[in-house]
Amino acid sequence: MELINLSDQHSLVCHYMRQLRDRDIQRDRMRFRANVHRLGQIMAYEISKRLDYTTIDTPTPLATAQTPVISSQVVVATILRAGLALHDGFLSYFDTAENAFVSAYRQYREGSDEFDVHIEYLASPSIEGKTLIITDPMLATGRSMELAYRALLTRGVPAHIHVASVIASDQAIAYVKQTLPDECTTLWTCALDHELNAHSYIVPGLGDAGDLLYGEKL
């Protein structure tokens, strides 16, 4: 399973990541959403290099040009709610893609930092033989990603899976490598952090992405 960390090379990814992490800058919720959206666009562009293409004839005012176009059938899936801004960035580039949505939430056990992940909602087209891109900004433990993927499998088996996150932890990467198919999965992240705290939040991370994007929840 290939892991691609876009922060390994200096680019705009690093610029936007700094703003997302900065506890003063991230208070501007509109700016935070815009930066997550931008990272979605950058990842979409990078993933587009891995898709299948076919060449078609395109008439111009002067002649006919041979133009490569994407032939892969793309489904962009997101884990609600935190994934919405990242999903929207992908969709602004893959503007003809189909879309899927999965809800996943943590339910903490009383008096404990331990939690179970629950899936409550799934809306998805068939993913059979298609390229599935699953977006989730914070890949902390990998458990939500695994359960979301298993829920999506009720709609078919994809030809290839791209897992796209803003920040991933070492633990989540190891877990996803164990639970998603090795031969047809590519992991993409804009930053790789090495720790989880007692509540399984990524450290240094950036905080609760869903709250920073859309406001605090009860």
PADOLUM-792169 format. One record per residue (C-alpha): residue number from 1; x, y, z. Coordinates in nm, 4 decimals. Example, Ala and Ser with C-alpha at 12.3 -4.5 7.8 and 13.67 -1.06 7.14 Angstrom:
BEGIN
- num; u; v; w
- 1; 1.2300; -0.4500; 0.7800
- 2; 1.3670; -0.1060; 0.7140
END
This chain:
BEGIN
- num; u; v; w
- 1; 0.0000; 0.0000; 0.0000
- 2; 0.1537; 0.3289; -0.1084
- 3; 0.1655; 0.6268; 0.1284
- 4; 0.2098; 0.9735; -0.0216
- 5; 0.2766; 1.2625; 0.2179
- 6; 0.2446; 1.5840; 0.0198
- 7; 0.4387; 1.7753; 0.2871
- 8; 0.7519; 1.5799; 0.2007
- 9; 0.8127; 1.8369; -0.0722
- 10; 0.7832; 2.2100; -0.0088
- 11; 0.4758; 2.3503; -0.1801
- 12; 0.1551; 2.5440; -0.1125
- 13; 0.0466; 2.2430; 0.0939
- 14; 0.2921; 2.3468; 0.3661
- 15; 0.1677; 2.7075; 0.3511
- 16; -0.1963; 2.6090; 0.3994
- 17; -0.1109; 2.3495; 0.6648
- 18; 0.0609; 2.6128; 0.8776
- 19; -0.2499; 2.8302; 0.8668
- 20; -0.4740; 2.5367; 0.9562
- 21; -0.2609; 2.4475; 1.2581
- 22; -0.2136; 2.8014; 1.3916
- 23; -0.4521; 2.8416; 1.6863
- 24; -0.4995; 3.2139; 1.6132
- 25; -0.5484; 3.1923; 1.2361
- 26; -0.7825; 2.8912; 1.2592
- 27; -1.0342; 3.0973; 1.4595
- 28; -1.1351; 3.2508; 1.1267
- 29; -1.3798; 2.9758; 1.0347
- 30; -1.4250; 3.0938; 0.6763
- 31; -1.0486; 3.0925; 0.6194
- 32; -1.0185; 2.7490; 0.7795
- 33; -1.2844; 2.6071; 0.5460
- 34; -1.1192; 2.7738; 0.2462
- 35; -0.7824; 2.6201; 0.3289
- 36; -0.9278; 2.2709; 0.3701
- 37; -1.1075; 2.3223; 0.0370
- 38; -0.7771; 2.4252; -0.1259
- 39; -0.6004; 2.1164; 0.0046
- 40; -0.8808; 1.9063; -0.1417
- 41; -0.8170; 2.0678; -0.4801
- 42; -0.4424; 2.0040; -0.4573
- 43; -0.4959; 1.6390; -0.3654
- 44; -0.7507; 1.5998; -0.6445
- 45; -0.4940; 1.7304; -0.8924
- 46; -0.2286; 1.4890; -0.7634
- 47; -0.4673; 1.1922; -0.7682
- 48; -0.5724; 1.2821; -1.1223
- 49; -0.2222; 1.1818; -1.2349
- 50; -0.2993; 0.8236; -1.1251
- 51; -0.6265; 0.7821; -1.3148
- 52; -0.6889; 0.6152; -1.6497
- 53; -0.7116; 0.8307; -1.9607
- 54; -0.8315; 0.7908; -2.3156
- 55; -0.7578; 1.0174; -2.6129
- 56; -1.0418; 1.1792; -2.8024
- 57; -1.0584; 1.4107; -3.1026
- 58; -1.1528; 1.7659; -3.0064
- 59; -1.2489; 2.0104; -3.2823
- 60; -1.0973; 2.3575; -3.2499
- 61; -1.1745; 2.6610; -3.4707
- 62; -0.8693; 2.5702; -3.6846
- 63; -0.8319; 2.1921; -3.6771
- 64; -0.8782; 1.8809; -3.4631
- 65; -0.6686; 1.8226; -3.1520
- 66; -0.6135; 1.4909; -2.9835
- 67; -0.6899; 1.5383; -2.6143
- 68; -0.6412; 1.2967; -2.3222
- 69; -0.9471; 1.2838; -2.0956
- 70; -1.0166; 1.0899; -1.7773
- 71; -1.1788; 0.7551; -1.8471
- 72; -1.1892; 0.6337; -1.4852
- 73; -1.5298; 0.6489; -1.3206
- 74; -1.4717; 0.8452; -1.0022
- 75; -1.6801; 0.8365; -0.6842
- 76; -1.5884; 1.0906; -0.4168
- 77; -1.7002; 0.9737; -0.0733
- 78; -1.6801; 1.1606; 0.2542
- 79; -1.7239; 1.0872; 0.6213
- 80; -1.9693; 1.3370; 0.7721
- 81; -1.9459; 1.6059; 0.8983
- 82; -1.5798; 1.7028; 0.9053
- 83; -1.5143; 1.5731; 0.5542
- 84; -1.7549; 1.8095; 0.3767
- 85; -1.5127; 2.0957; 0.3050
- 86; -1.2436; 1.8549; 0.1846
- 87; -1.5030; 1.6735; -0.0267
- 88; -1.6095; 2.0027; -0.1825
- 89; -1.2496; 2.0767; -0.2800
- 90; -1.2267; 1.7420; -0.4582
- 91; -1.5624; 1.7935; -0.6267
- 92; -1.4621; 2.1352; -0.7617
- 93; -1.1955; 1.9535; -0.9676
- 94; -1.3699; 1.6197; -1.0296
- 95; -1.6845; 1.8074; -1.1226
- 96; -1.8527; 1.5144; -1.2990
- 97; -1.7793; 1.2616; -1.0239
- 98; -2.0472; 1.0685; -0.8424
- 99; -2.0743; 1.1243; -0.4678
- 100; -2.1191; 0.9163; -0.1547
- 101; -2.1706; 1.0140; 0.2090
- 102; -2.1231; 0.8136; 0.5279
- 103; -2.1872; 0.9280; 0.8846
- 104; -1.9502; 0.8025; 1.1529
- 105; -1.9256; 0.9161; 1.5118
- 106; -1.7405; 0.8246; 1.8287
- 107; -1.9434; 0.7052; 2.1266
- 108; -1.7257; 0.7155; 2.4357
- 109; -1.7755; 0.4548; 2.7037
- 110; -1.8894; 0.5995; 3.0335
- 111; -1.5992; 0.7081; 3.2527
- 112; -1.3422; 0.6088; 2.9928
- 113; -1.1391; 0.7440; 2.7033
- 114; -1.2279; 0.4272; 2.5127
- 115; -1.4875; 0.4631; 2.2380
- 116; -1.6770; 0.2740; 1.9724
- 117; -1.7337; 0.4065; 1.6202
- 118; -2.0879; 0.3914; 1.4878
- 119; -2.2125; 0.4224; 1.1295
- 120; -2.5662; 0.5608; 1.1010
- 121; -2.6157; 0.6829; 0.7443
- 122; -2.5037; 0.5859; 0.3955
- 123; -2.5948; 0.7421; 0.0621
- 124; -2.3921; 0.6068; -0.2281
- 125; -2.4141; 0.5091; -0.5939
- 126; -2.2707; 0.1795; -0.7121
- 127; -1.8938; 0.1780; -0.6674
- 128; -1.8443; -0.1489; -0.8541
- 129; -1.5266; -0.1311; -1.0652
- 130; -1.4899; 0.2451; -1.0076
- 131; -1.2216; 0.4643; -0.8533
- 132; -1.3262; 0.5414; -0.4967
- 133; -1.1827; 0.8461; -0.3197
- 134; -1.2644; 0.8567; 0.0532
- 135; -1.2014; 1.1951; 0.2159
- 136; -1.1640; 1.2513; 0.5892
- 137; -0.9531; 1.5431; 0.7144
- 138; -0.8286; 1.3804; 1.0369
- 139; -0.7173; 1.0190; 1.0054
- 140; -0.6542; 0.9601; 1.3764
- 141; -0.7141; 0.5930; 1.4584
- 142; -0.8314; 0.4672; 1.1191
- 143; -1.1374; 0.2984; 1.2685
- 144; -1.3898; 0.5379; 1.1116
- 145; -1.2179; 0.4925; 0.7753
- 146; -1.2383; 0.1139; 0.8030
- 147; -1.6080; 0.1142; 0.8957
- 148; -1.6928; 0.3704; 0.6271
- 149; -1.5151; 0.1566; 0.3687
- 150; -1.7015; -0.1553; 0.4828
- 151; -2.0318; 0.0323; 0.4591
- 152; -1.9464; 0.1446; 0.1051
- 153; -1.8689; -0.2158; 0.0068
- 154; -2.2442; -0.2807; 0.0242
- 155; -2.2547; -0.0766; -0.2996
- 156; -1.9906; -0.2832; -0.4807
- 157; -1.6161; -0.3435; -0.4954
- 158; -1.4066; -0.0549; -0.6339
- 159; -1.1182; -0.1019; -0.8745
- 160; -0.8973; 0.1313; -0.6720
- 161; -0.9272; 0.3230; -0.3447
- 162; -0.7653; 0.6557; -0.2634
- 163; -0.7810; 0.7549; 0.1044
- 164; -0.7287; 1.1315; 0.1369
- 165; -0.6661; 1.3132; 0.4653
- 166; -0.5339; 1.6504; 0.5749
- 167; -0.3450; 1.5016; 0.8717
- 168; -0.2838; 1.1331; 0.9430
- 169; -0.1267; 0.9663; 1.2433
- 170; 0.1265; 0.6856; 1.2342
- 171; -0.1247; 0.4656; 1.4184
- 172; -0.3991; 0.5293; 1.1636
- 173; -0.1700; 0.4579; 0.8705
- 174; -0.0701; 0.1252; 1.0258
- 175; -0.4354; 0.0398; 1.0960
- 176; -0.5562; 0.1270; 0.7451
- 177; -0.2745; -0.0801; 0.5961
- 178; -0.4061; -0.3769; 0.7949
- 179; -0.7757; -0.3315; 0.7160
- 180; -0.8026; -0.2007; 0.3589
- 181; -0.6895; -0.4004; 0.0545
- 182; -0.3160; -0.3543; 0.0131
- 183; -0.2958; -0.4076; -0.3621
- 184; -0.5473; -0.1414; -0.4652
- 185; -0.5297; 0.1312; -0.1984
- 186; -0.3261; 0.4525; -0.2018
- 187; -0.3015; 0.6704; 0.1090
- 188; -0.2677; 1.0470; 0.0635
- 189; -0.2063; 1.2997; 0.3387
- 190; -0.0922; 1.6597; 0.3648
- 191; 0.0910; 1.5984; 0.6928
- 192; 0.1940; 1.2993; 0.9017
- 193; 0.1934; 1.3364; 1.2811
- 194; 0.3314; 1.0773; 1.5172
- 195; 0.1223; 1.0903; 1.8353
- 196; -0.2307; 1.0452; 1.9658
- 197; -0.3353; 1.1813; 2.3048
- 198; -0.5505; 1.0005; 2.5623
- 199; -0.8668; 1.0989; 2.3713
- 200; -0.7231; 0.9691; 2.0408
- 201; -0.6765; 1.3170; 1.8959
- 202; -0.3764; 1.3740; 1.6705
- 203; -0.0815; 1.5596; 1.8281
- 204; 0.0247; 1.8242; 1.7359
- 205; -0.2669; 1.8079; 1.4912
- 206; -0.4924; 2.1114; 1.4754
- 207; -0.7802; 2.0430; 1.7153
- 208; -1.1313; 1.9224; 1.6303
- 209; -1.1633; 1.9749; 1.2539
- 210; -1.5429; 1.9456; 1.2546
- 211; -1.5810; 2.2146; 1.5212
- 212; -1.3324; 2.4444; 1.3487
- 213; -1.5145; 2.4035; 1.0187
- 214; -1.8762; 2.4244; 1.1316
- 215; -1.8966; 2.5253; 1.4975
- 216; -1.8980; 2.3401; 1.8248
- 217; -2.1412; 2.0557; 1.8784
- 218; -2.3263; 1.9575; 2.1938
END
